[in-house]
Structures are given as C-alpha cells and as structure tokens.
C-alpha cells in the first residue's frame, strides 16, 4: 500500500485525521474549499482544542507543514495528479426544521469525480443518511468521472467515531466498522484505515449497515440524554434534588442514568436522529418506525426553553434583567458553539427581554450577546450568573466568592452541578441547581 492519500474536508474530523496519517509516515494532501480555513491551517492558528500525545494541534500542524508530510489547498485541481486514495470528511448541515443540506457533500463529490481515475479508492467517512454512499456519492462520482464504481474505482464507507478533544486517540484506538460496494473495496479500505488504527476492524456485510450503525450509535445517546432531561423535569415538579436523584438511581448495578444538563449540543448527537429521519420517506414513517427517537429529539431540543421558563419563575420575570453566562460552548471544556444549548438558552432569555452577556475565554460568543472579560465586573452588572457548562480557565472558587460576597443580590443558576456537593453553597437561598 502506498502511504499517500488525500483528505477532502479539513474540519473537526478531517484535519485531525490528516495529521494522524501524516504523523504515521503518510504523505497527506488536504483540500477544503473555504480559503479562510486553509489560511488558518497554513498559519497554524486554529482554535481547535485537540492534542496529539500531549502536543497541541497547532504545534503538530506546524511540524507537519514544515516537513512536508501535510500539504493543504482550497482547490481540487491542485491535488497531486497521481493521488489514488481519497477520504471524504465533509459535513452535512441541518437546519432548525431538521432538514438536511446535502450541497456540501454533493459539491465535494462533484469536484472529486472530475479527478477520479481508474484504480482509485474513495472512502466516505462523513455521517450520512442510509443509502447516501451508494446513492448520492456513487452516482455523483460516476457521473463526473465517466467511470463505474466497483469496476473502475473502489468505494467504501466507514463512519468516524471521534469526540472533540480526543480525535487523535480515537482515530488510533476506537474500533472501526467498514463496508464496501464489493470485496475489493472493503479490503482496500480496511487496509488504509487500519494503517493508523490499532483495533480490530468489523467488516460489515453492506455499506448501508455501517451508515445505520453510526446513526444509531449517536441517536441512542440522544435518547439516554432525554431520559435524564425528563427526569429533571419530574424531579423539579416534586422539589427533589435532580443530581442526588440520579446518584441514588445509579447505585443500582444495572442502572446508568446520565447526569442531566441544559440540552444537547455539538456536531454528532443532535444530528443523529435527523439523519435517521432523513433516511425515511415521510414524517409518518418516522413516527411509525422511530417514535422513541422522534420524542427524544423533541424533548432535548425543548430543554433550553424549559430551563428559561424556570429561570423566569425564579427571577420574577426576565424583562430588563441582566444575566451573565459563565461559559457558552456546546459542552464542557470546548471552544465550539455548534448547536450549543447554552446559546439556545441565552437566546431564549434575550427573547423574553433579558440582557445577556457572556464570559468565556475559550469559546466565542455569538454577536447577539455582549462579551464580558472579567467575572467581578460582570457580577456587579448582573442580576444572575448562569453556569451552563464547565469551562477551561474559569476559577470556580472565585465565582463562589464573588456570589457569596454579593449577599443575595445575585442568583446563581448552577446547571452543571459545579457546586452540587458544596455544603456552603447548597445552603444558600440564591443557589438554584438543575
């Protein structure tokens, strides 16, 4: 196997994957049509929070660009002419109505198809609805190249399974599931993917099985989170401490309820059920085949609104109130605000008349909200502090002292359980937990 390949799409999946191969001795070419993304990569100035065996991503990127093991471009026609292996990692955006935007994947396959040659291998690693690889991807590549998949070029699918912040470790140590349009495609893809992965490969009987497996892996987590979120609502109804209730339930050896939060964010879990729904023909079919997943997605999407309602009740209304968010990312210790429930909660508060500012030294708050750079100054302005996530570089002891010193003027909404086991805080009337 020639240790040379191209990565199509250099986002949260594609770039760490490209670097993983580059560090393993591959000659890697990366293409992303966003020239700003390419400029950031070439400048080694990414905000991405990944490391490679403890080395920050920008340091690894600088090294790989310098030694030539990684080259990047925004133009497909600048990829090496002799490139024979291509891995697609392009995302599929979803709007608030759960409609899938396939244009980025279609565009990538269109451009790639123009370069495709006999003997090439294409591996799709994007998360897609069932039937996409054999449908959209295959047909677009064949139309643009004039070649026949399975005869002239090989095509396989293997979903990525990484979590942000753990990409390098999980590309190497998370088991792979791979499907191909024929045995040769499956074997070639297994060899390429297994070159940097240490775990056994599950060779699936079809591409469609692998596509479905990826969606159900994430969608079942959406369901598990919905259980925790609805437990929260039930506990609030009876004045039961939510986190203590979860801890009590989990003393049972066969029970594992997740700790609840303000919703579900990120690139994977919120999108999983819509990908499932997008695999089906009608909404009625979704309701018939996947009612649990439909209701779970609805429940999790509604969680920020439910939390906003609780805050309004506790604060005696939101109009004109000042609310400071300590953290705005989509999950703990992240710089990403993609589908962030913290953003959704802040937007719900603002819609109800509150003025929202954000203190987060890692994630960039949307422009709709004010930016605060000092906890103390922000606390003097605020009527309430919200802890929607745990965030790097936040001194929570300082937060505690600041709120304690406010002597009841500030309400602390702790939606991440930061002070769940702090007796001094729990006893305060201004402390509100999930």
Secondary structure as GFF3:
##gff-version 3
##sequence-region A 1 434
A	DSSP	beta_strand	4	8	.	.	.	ID=ss1
A	DSSP	alpha_helix	14	23	.	.	.	ID=ss2
A	DSSP	beta_strand	27	31	.	.	.	ID=ss3
A	DSSP	alpha_helix	35	42	.	.	.	ID=ss4
A	DSSP	beta_strand	51	52	.	.	.	ID=ss5
A	DSSP	beta_strand	55	56	.	.	.	ID=ss6
A	DSSP	alpha_helix	57	67	.	.	.	ID=ss7
A	DSSP	beta_strand	70	73	.	.	.	ID=ss8
A	DSSP	three_ten_helix	76	78	.	.	.	ID=ss9
A	DSSP	beta_strand	85	88	.	.	.	ID=ss10
A	DSSP	alpha_helix	103	115	.	.	.	ID=ss11
A	DSSP	beta_strand	121	124	.	.	.	ID=ss12
A	DSSP	pi_helix	133	137	.	.	.	ID=ss13
A	DSSP	alpha_helix	138	145	.	.	.	ID=ss14
A	DSSP	beta_strand	154	157	.	.	.	ID=ss15
A	DSSP	alpha_helix	167	173	.	.	.	ID=ss16
A	DSSP	beta_strand	176	180	.	.	.	ID=ss17
A	DSSP	alpha_helix	183	194	.	.	.	ID=ss18
A	DSSP	beta_strand	201	203	.	.	.	ID=ss19
A	DSSP	alpha_helix	207	238	.	.	.	ID=ss20
A	DSSP	alpha_helix	242	249	.	.	.	ID=ss21
A	DSSP	alpha_helix	269	278	.	.	.	ID=ss22
A	DSSP	alpha_helix	283	289	.	.	.	ID=ss23
A	DSSP	alpha_helix	291	315	.	.	.	ID=ss24
A	DSSP	beta_strand	322	326	.	.	.	ID=ss25
A	DSSP	alpha_helix	341	351	.	.	.	ID=ss26
A	DSSP	beta_strand	355	359	.	.	.	ID=ss27
A	DSSP	beta_strand	370	371	.	.	.	ID=ss28
A	DSSP	alpha_helix	375	381	.	.	.	ID=ss29
A	DSSP	beta_strand	384	387	.	.	.	ID=ss30
A	DSSP	alpha_helix	396	405	.	.	.	ID=ss31
A	DSSP	beta_strand	411	414	.	.	.	ID=ss32
A	DSSP	alpha_helix	423	426	.	.	.	ID=ss33
A	DSSP	beta_strand	431	433	.	.	.	ID=ss34
###
